[in-house]
Amino acid sequence: MKESARYAKIVEWSEEDECFVGSSPGLVYGGCHGSDEKAVFDELCQIVEEAIAIYHQDGKSLPPATSGRDYANKMQNVA
């Protein structure tokens, strides 16, 4: 398993920006955006890989993992 699999990756439609916005909370502040949902996800995956590489290059510990916490099912209880 890649280290990047430990981090949730979210792509959602932004009414305000009128495009898809990708983020990885807890790891990447900011993210990416575009009109094609799949392209935004692919770019986000690359950004997460690069962020992890920078953490390693700088000798810093990675932030706590954000995947594997069953967010999808927990979100259903909110709606």
N, CA and C atoms as an extended XYZ file, in Angstrom:
237
Properties=species:S:1:pos:R:3:atomname:S:1:resname:S:1:resid:I:1 pbc="F F F"
N         0.843       -1.182        0.000 N   MET     1
C         0.000        0.000        0.000 CA  MET     1
C         0.885        1.241        0.000 C   MET     1
N         0.547        2.186       -0.845 N   LYS     2
C         1.258        3.455       -0.872 CA  LYS     2
C         0.929        4.282        0.368 C   LYS     2
N         1.875        5.089        0.798 N   GLU     3
C         1.617        5.983        1.934 CA  GLU     3
C         0.455        6.919        1.638 C   GLU     3
N         0.310        7.319        0.388 N   SER     4
C        -0.751        8.260        0.023 CA  SER     4
C        -2.143        7.690        0.262 C   SER     4
N        -2.262        6.364        0.312 N   ALA     5
C        -3.558        5.734        0.565 CA  ALA     5
C        -4.036        5.989        1.991 C   ALA     5
N        -3.158        6.446        2.833 N   ARG     6
C        -3.520        6.730        4.229 CA  ARG     6
C        -4.211        8.083        4.396 C   ARG     6
N        -4.326        8.830        3.306 N   TYR     7
C        -4.903       10.168        3.388 CA  TYR     7
C        -6.153       10.282        2.518 C   TYR     7
N        -7.223       10.768        3.130 N   ALA     8
C        -8.478       10.969        2.406 CA  ALA     8
C        -8.280       12.017        1.328 C   ALA     8
N        -8.883       11.767        0.190 N   LYS     9
C        -8.837       12.699       -0.937 CA  LYS     9
C       -10.278       13.030       -1.301 C   LYS     9
N       -10.601       14.297       -1.286 N   ILE    10
C       -11.980       14.730       -1.505 CA  ILE    10
C       -12.051       15.607       -2.744 C   ILE    10
N       -12.971       15.257       -3.647 N   VAL    11
C       -13.258       16.093       -4.808 CA  VAL    11
C       -14.739       16.412       -4.732 C   VAL    11
N       -15.057       17.693       -4.709 N   GLU    12
C       -16.454       18.103       -4.610 CA  GLU    12
C       -16.717       19.302       -5.499 C   GLU    12
N       -17.984       19.456       -5.884 N   TRP    13
C       -18.386       20.568       -6.720 CA  TRP    13
C       -18.517       21.810       -5.856 C   TRP    13
N       -17.973       22.920       -6.315 N   SER    14
C       -18.094       24.202       -5.630 CA  SER    14
C       -19.025       25.109       -6.436 C   SER    14
N       -20.176       25.413       -5.872 N   GLU    15
C       -21.105       26.337       -6.534 CA  GLU    15
C       -20.456       27.714       -6.669 C   GLU    15
N       -19.771       28.129       -5.634 N   GLU    16
C       -19.133       29.450       -5.624 CA  GLU    16
C       -18.099       29.587       -6.742 C   GLU    16
N       -17.268       28.552       -6.911 N   ASP    17
C       -16.202       28.593       -7.910 CA  ASP    17
C       -16.642       28.035       -9.265 C   ASP    17
N       -17.787       27.352       -9.274 N   GLU    18
C       -18.324       26.725      -10.481 CA  GLU    18
C       -17.329       25.751      -11.110 C   GLU    18
N       -16.732       24.927      -10.241 N   CYS    19
C       -15.808       23.896      -10.703 CA  CYS    19
C       -15.644       22.862       -9.600 C   CYS    19
N       -14.953       21.758       -9.922 N   PHE    20
C       -14.625       20.760       -8.927 CA  PHE    20
C       -13.384       21.205       -8.162 C   PHE    20
N       -13.391       20.972       -6.864 N   VAL    21
C       -12.272       21.355       -6.005 CA  VAL    21
C       -11.788       20.102       -5.279 C   VAL    21
N       -10.477       19.876       -5.315 N   GLY    22
C        -9.883       18.718       -4.658 CA  GLY    22
C        -9.071       19.142       -3.451 C   GLY    22
N        -9.178       18.359       -2.379 N   SER    23
C        -8.413       18.658       -1.172 CA  SER    23
C        -8.078       17.363       -0.434 C   SER    23
N        -7.102       17.443        0.433 N   SER    24
C        -6.730       16.331        1.287 CA  SER    24
C        -6.518       16.894        2.691 C   SER    24
N        -7.627       17.037        3.430 N   PRO    25
C        -7.563       17.671        4.753 CA  PRO    25
C        -6.520       17.016        5.660 C   PRO    25
N        -5.803       17.864        6.362 N   GLY    26
C        -4.792       17.373        7.285 CA  GLY    26
C        -3.422       17.189        6.669 C   GLY    26
N        -3.370       17.122        5.335 N   LEU    27
C        -2.081       16.914        4.665 CA  LEU    27
C        -1.757       18.074        3.739 C   LEU    27
N        -2.703       18.458        2.903 N   VAL    28
C        -2.488       19.504        1.899 CA  VAL    28
C        -3.430       20.662        2.187 C   VAL    28
N        -2.877       21.814        2.434 N   TYR    29
C        -3.687       23.009        2.622 CA  TYR    29
C        -3.767       23.701        1.275 C   TYR    29
N        -4.950       23.884        0.794 N   GLY    30
C        -5.152       24.321       -0.581 CA  GLY    30
C        -5.599       23.103       -1.353 C   GLY    30
N        -5.186       22.975       -2.561 N   GLY    31
C        -5.575       21.815       -3.349 CA  GLY    31
C        -5.521       22.128       -4.825 C   GLY    31
N        -6.515       21.644       -5.543 N   CYS    32
C        -6.554       21.863       -6.984 CA  CYS    32
C        -8.014       22.014       -7.411 C   CYS    32
N        -8.206       22.459       -8.636 N   HIS    33
C        -9.563       22.653       -9.120 CA  HIS    33
C        -9.608       22.509      -10.638 C   HIS    33
N       -10.792       22.300      -11.164 N   GLY    34
C       -10.958       22.192      -12.611 CA  GLY    34
C       -12.379       21.783      -12.971 C   GLY    34
N       -12.643       21.717      -14.254 N   SER    35
C       -13.991       21.404      -14.733 CA  SER    35
C       -14.244       19.912      -14.889 C   SER    35
N       -13.191       19.095      -14.862 N   ASP    36
C       -13.321       17.646      -15.039 CA  ASP    36
C       -13.027       16.939      -13.715 C   ASP    36
N       -14.035       16.287      -13.160 N   GLU    37
C       -13.912       15.660      -11.849 CA  GLU    37
C       -12.772       14.644      -11.784 C   GLU    37
N       -12.653       13.805      -12.778 N   LYS    38
C       -11.606       12.776      -12.814 CA  LYS    38
C       -10.218       13.405      -12.911 C   LYS    38
N       -10.091       14.437      -13.733 N   ALA    39
C        -8.801       15.114      -13.872 CA  ALA    39
C        -8.395       15.777      -12.557 C   ALA    39
N        -9.360       16.348      -11.848 N   VAL    40
C        -9.065       16.972      -10.551 CA  VAL    40
C        -8.605       15.900       -9.559 C   VAL    40
N        -9.271       14.745       -9.558 N   PHE    41
C        -8.858       13.670       -8.647 CA  PHE    41
C        -7.451       13.188       -8.980 C   PHE    41
N        -7.164       13.010      -10.256 N   ASP    42
C        -5.822       12.569      -10.663 CA  ASP    42
C        -4.763       13.573      -10.227 C   ASP    42
N        -5.045       14.857      -10.409 N   GLU    43
C        -4.102       15.902       -9.999 CA  GLU    43
C        -3.935       15.898       -8.473 C   GLU    43
N        -5.041       15.721       -7.758 N   LEU    44
C        -4.981       15.682       -6.298 CA  LEU    44
C        -4.114       14.521       -5.815 C   LEU    44
N        -4.255       13.366       -6.432 N   CYS    45
C        -3.432       12.212       -6.065 CA  CYS    45
C        -1.950       12.524       -6.248 C   CYS    45
N        -1.611       13.207       -7.332 N   GLN    46
C        -0.225       13.593       -7.584 CA  GLN    46
C         0.263       14.602       -6.534 C   GLN    46
N        -0.595       15.543       -6.175 N   ILE    47
C        -0.248       16.545       -5.160 CA  ILE    47
C         0.017       15.869       -3.815 C   ILE    47
N        -0.805       14.895       -3.460 N   VAL    48
C        -0.616       14.166       -2.202 CA  VAL    48
C         0.721       13.418       -2.217 C   VAL    48
N         1.032       12.759       -3.324 N   GLU    49
C         2.325       12.066       -3.447 CA  GLU    49
C         3.483       13.053       -3.275 C   GLU    49
N         3.382       14.209       -3.910 N   GLU    50
C         4.445       15.216       -3.824 CA  GLU    50
C         4.569       15.776       -2.410 C   GLU    50
N         3.444       15.989       -1.742 N   ALA    51
C         3.476       16.501       -0.371 CA  ALA    51
C         4.181       15.507        0.551 C   ALA    51
N         3.878       14.231        0.392 N   ILE    52
C         4.524       13.198        1.205 CA  ILE    52
C         6.028       13.176        0.938 C   ILE    52
N         6.411       13.296       -0.315 N   ALA    53
C         7.839       13.326       -0.663 CA  ALA    53
C         8.534       14.515       -0.013 C   ALA    53
N         7.877       15.654        0.030 N   ILE    54
C         8.464       16.849        0.651 CA  ILE    54
C         8.627       16.645        2.151 C   ILE    54
N         7.616       16.054        2.798 N   TYR    55
C         7.748       15.747        4.231 CA  TYR    55
C         8.987       14.886        4.463 C   TYR    55
N         9.160       13.833        3.659 N   HIS    56
C        10.316       12.946        3.814 CA  HIS    56
C        11.624       13.688        3.531 C   HIS    56
N        11.634       14.479        2.470 N   GLN    57
C        12.839       15.228        2.092 CA  GLN    57
C        13.256       16.185        3.211 C   GLN    57
N        12.276       16.793        3.870 N   ASP    58
C        12.558       17.746        4.948 CA  ASP    58
C        12.791       17.069        6.295 C   ASP    58
N        12.661       15.732        6.319 N   GLY    59
C        12.867       14.995        7.559 CA  GLY    59
C        11.763       15.194        8.583 C   GLY    59
N        10.584       15.568        8.119 N   LYS    60
C         9.455       15.812        9.021 CA  LYS    60
C         8.554       14.588        9.087 C   LYS    60
N         7.906       14.431       10.220 N   SER    61
C         6.925       13.356       10.381 CA  SER    61
C         5.657       13.709        9.620 C   SER    61
N         5.038       12.695        9.043 N   LEU    62
C         3.778       12.915        8.341 CA  LEU    62
C         2.660       13.177        9.343 C   LEU    62
N         1.665       13.983        8.944 N   PRO    63
C         0.505       14.191        9.810 CA  PRO    63
C        -0.248       12.869       10.007 C   PRO    63
N        -1.096       12.792       11.020 N   PRO    64
C        -1.874       11.566       11.228 CA  PRO    64
C        -2.706       11.219        9.989 C   PRO    64
N        -2.847        9.940        9.728 N   ALA    65
C        -3.632        9.470        8.587 CA  ALA    65
C        -5.088        9.915        8.729 C   ALA    65
N        -5.719       10.150        7.593 N   THR    66
C        -7.129       10.564        7.605 CA  THR    66
C        -8.035        9.570        6.901 C   THR    66
N        -7.490        8.533        6.293 N   SER    67
C        -8.346        7.530        5.655 CA  SER    67
C        -8.567        6.373        6.624 C   SER    67
N        -9.508        5.520        6.280 N   GLY    68
C        -9.786        4.369        7.111 CA  GLY    68
C       -10.594        4.690        8.345 C   GLY    68
N       -11.215        5.840        8.356 N   ARG    69
C       -12.006        6.227        9.525 CA  ARG    69
C       -13.506        6.172        9.235 C   ARG    69
N       -13.851        5.564        8.104 N   ASP    70
C       -15.247        5.338        7.734 CA  ASP    70
C       -16.037        6.648        7.637 C   ASP    70
N       -15.401        7.683        7.083 N   TYR    71
C       -16.060        8.976        6.954 CA  TYR    71
C       -17.350        8.908        6.142 C   TYR    71
N       -17.367        8.105        5.093 N   ALA    72
C       -18.551        8.040        4.218 CA  ALA    72
C       -19.774        7.618        5.014 C   ALA    72
N       -19.658        6.588        5.806 N   ASN    73
C       -20.799        6.138        6.598 CA  ASN    73
C       -21.143        7.110        7.719 C   ASN    73
N       -20.158        7.745        8.298 N   LYS    74
C       -20.421        8.730        9.341 CA  LYS    74
C       -21.144        9.948        8.774 C   LYS    74
N       -20.804       10.327        7.542 N   MET    75
C       -21.445       11.480        6.894 CA  MET    75
C       -22.929       11.208        6.638 C   MET    75
N       -23.304        9.965        6.405 N   GLN    76
C       -24.699        9.620        6.151 CA  GLN    76
C       -25.557        9.940        7.370 C   GLN    76
N       -24.990        9.832        8.547 N   ASN    77
C       -25.741       10.126        9.765 CA  ASN    77
C       -25.931       11.619        9.983 C   ASN    77
N       -25.125       12.436        9.313 N   VAL    78
C       -25.215       13.887        9.452 CA  VAL    78
C       -26.344       14.429        8.585 C   VAL    78
N       -26.478       13.868        7.400 N   ALA    79
C       -27.443       14.377        6.424 CA  ALA    79
C       -28.875       14.124        6.843 C   ALA    79
